[in-house]
Amino acid sequence: MASNRLSCRECHHIVEPEQNACPYCGSSSLTEDWAGYVVITHPAKSEIAEKMEVTEGGEYALKVR
């Protein structure tokens, strides 16, 4: 995982550093200050997705500051 990738503070999706806004939720609140990384492929069958309240697959940060 490249440390220069950003996380959306709203939905926790991981986005590329050239993004000005989250392509998933539209928030412009992006940060490099995140920890933990999870890839959710089947949110309907995932306990982690349920706890994170994630409904679509993708790359997510577990903790965003």
Summary of the structure (lengths in Angstrom):
residues: 65
radius of gyration: 11.1
end to end distance: 17.8
largest distance: 31.8
contacts: 168
relative contact order: 0.27
helix: 14%
strand: 34%
